[in-house]
Amino acid sequence: MLASEINCFKTLRNEKGLSISQIADTLAINWRTAKKYGDEDQLPQEKKILKRE
């Protein structure tokens, strides 16, 4: 999930006051995903992939 998509969840949730179900319907995603990113305070950190040599 990209940071811009997560910011979109937060904008819809906090500034526009949409419910989790409305966000899920608007973005065509599962409501659990909308809840996870809409209610979370921190952005997820990107995982660094270590290459084996």
Backbone as JSON, one array per atom type, in Angstrom:
{
  "sequence": "MLASEINCFKTLRNEKGLSISQIADTLAINWRTAKKYGDEDQLPQEKKILKRE",
  "N": [[0.84, -1.17, 0.0], [0.64, 2.15, -0.89], [2.0, 5.25, 0.36], [0.58, 7.5, -0.42], [-1.95, 6.45, -0.92], [-2.67, 5.67, 1.64], [-2.75, 8.14, 2.88], [-4.96, 9.13, 1.57], [-6.99, 7.5, 2.66], [-6.9, 8.48, 5.29], [-7.59, 11.16, 4.91], [-10.22, 10.97, 3.93], [-11.39, 9.8, 6.14], [-10.82, 11.48, 8.41], [-11.05, 14.27, 7.64], [-13.28, 14.45, 5.92], [-15.1, 12.97, 7.26], [-16.12, 10.42, 6.71], [-17.5, 7.13, 7.14], [-16.01, 3.92, 7.94], [-17.14, 1.93, 6.35], [-18.2, 3.47, 4.24], [-15.86, 4.51, 3.14], [-14.65, 2.14, 2.29], [-16.51, 1.31, 0.34], [-16.35, 3.46, -1.46], [-13.67, 3.34, -2.36], [-13.55, 0.79, -3.28], [-12.57, -1.41, -1.74], [-11.77, -3.88, 0.8], [-13.48, -3.61, 3.91], [-12.02, -4.07, 6.19], [-9.42, -3.47, 5.46], [-9.68, -0.73, 4.97], [-10.27, 0.12, 7.57], [-7.95, -0.62, 8.91], [-5.93, 1.09, 7.81], [-7.15, 3.58, 7.91], [-7.68, 4.17, 10.6], [-5.25, 3.9, 11.83], [-2.45, 5.38, 13.44], [0.2, 5.69, 12.64], [2.26, 5.63, 9.71], [2.85, 2.74, 7.74], [6.04, 1.16, 7.74], [8.41, 0.78, 5.14], [9.61, -2.34, 4.02], [12.9, -3.45, 3.87], [14.58, -5.23, 1.45], [16.9, -7.71, 1.7], [19.6, -8.72, -0.2], [20.97, -11.77, -1.08], [24.28, -12.91, -1.43]],
  "CA": [[0.0, 0.0, 0.0], [1.45, 3.36, -1.02], [1.75, 6.3, 1.35], [-0.47, 8.39, -0.95], [-3.23, 5.78, -0.72], [-2.96, 5.73, 3.07], [-3.16, 9.52, 3.15], [-6.32, 9.24, 1.05], [-7.84, 6.92, 3.7], [-6.93, 9.38, 6.44], [-8.33, 12.35, 4.52], [-11.65, 10.62, 3.9], [-11.83, 9.46, 7.5], [-10.71, 12.58, 9.36], [-11.51, 15.57, 7.15], [-14.62, 14.38, 5.34], [-15.97, 12.32, 8.23], [-16.76, 9.21, 6.19], [-17.35, 5.92, 7.94], [-15.15, 2.89, 7.35], [-17.9, 1.28, 5.27], [-18.28, 4.39, 3.11], [-14.53, 4.55, 2.52], [-14.47, 0.86, 1.6], [-17.34, 1.33, -0.86], [-15.82, 4.48, -2.37], [-12.4, 2.91, -2.93], [-13.71, -0.6, -3.72], [-11.65, -2.25, -0.97], [-12.36, -4.55, 1.94], [-13.62, -2.66, 5.01], [-10.94, -4.29, 7.17], [-8.27, -2.71, 4.96], [-9.99, 0.68, 5.21], [-10.15, 0.34, 9.0], [-6.54, -0.75, 9.28], [-5.17, 2.26, 7.43], [-7.87, 4.8, 8.27], [-7.62, 4.41, 12.03], [-3.89, 3.77, 12.31], [-1.78, 6.67, 13.62], [1.5, 5.73, 11.98], [2.36, 5.04, 8.39], [3.67, 1.53, 7.77], [7.4, 1.33, 7.23], [8.74, -0.1, 4.03], [10.56, -3.38, 4.35], [14.07, -3.49, 3.0], [14.89, -6.59, 1.03], [18.32, -7.98, 1.68], [19.97, -9.64, -1.26], [22.03, -12.73, -0.73], [25.35, -12.95, -2.43]],
  "C": [[0.9, 1.24, 0.0], [1.06, 4.4, 0.02], [0.64, 7.24, 0.87], [-1.86, 7.77, -0.78], [-3.64, 5.84, 0.75], [-3.39, 7.14, 3.46], [-4.58, 9.77, 2.65], [-7.31, 8.67, 2.07], [-8.02, 7.91, 4.84], [-7.72, 10.64, 6.13], [-9.83, 12.08, 4.52], [-12.19, 10.4, 5.3], [-11.89, 10.7, 8.41], [-11.33, 13.89, 8.88], [-12.93, 15.54, 6.6], [-15.61, 13.65, 6.23], [-16.68, 11.08, 7.72], [-16.54, 8.03, 7.14], [-16.43, 4.94, 7.22], [-15.86, 2.22, 6.18], [-18.01, 2.17, 4.04], [-16.95, 4.49, 2.38], [-14.3, 3.28, 1.71], [-15.27, 0.82, 0.31], [-16.79, 2.3, -1.9], [-14.58, 4.0, -3.1], [-12.41, 1.47, -3.43], [-12.66, -1.51, -3.07], [-12.4, -2.91, 0.16], [-12.42, -3.56, 3.1], [-12.54, -2.85, 6.06], [-9.68, -3.53, 6.76], [-8.47, -1.23, 5.22], [-9.84, 1.01, 6.69], [-8.7, 0.33, 9.44], [-5.77, 0.54, 9.0], [-5.85, 3.57, 7.81], [-7.75, 5.15, 9.73], [-6.21, 4.37, 12.6], [-3.21, 5.14, 12.38], [-0.49, 6.79, 12.83], [1.4, 5.13, 10.59], [3.19, 3.77, 8.49], [5.05, 1.8, 7.18], [7.65, 0.33, 6.12], [9.78, -1.11, 4.48], [11.7, -3.33, 3.35], [14.39, -4.94, 2.71], [16.4, -6.76, 0.96], [18.62, -9.02, 0.6], [21.09, -10.53, -0.78], [23.08, -12.72, -1.84], [25.95, -14.32, -2.51]]
}
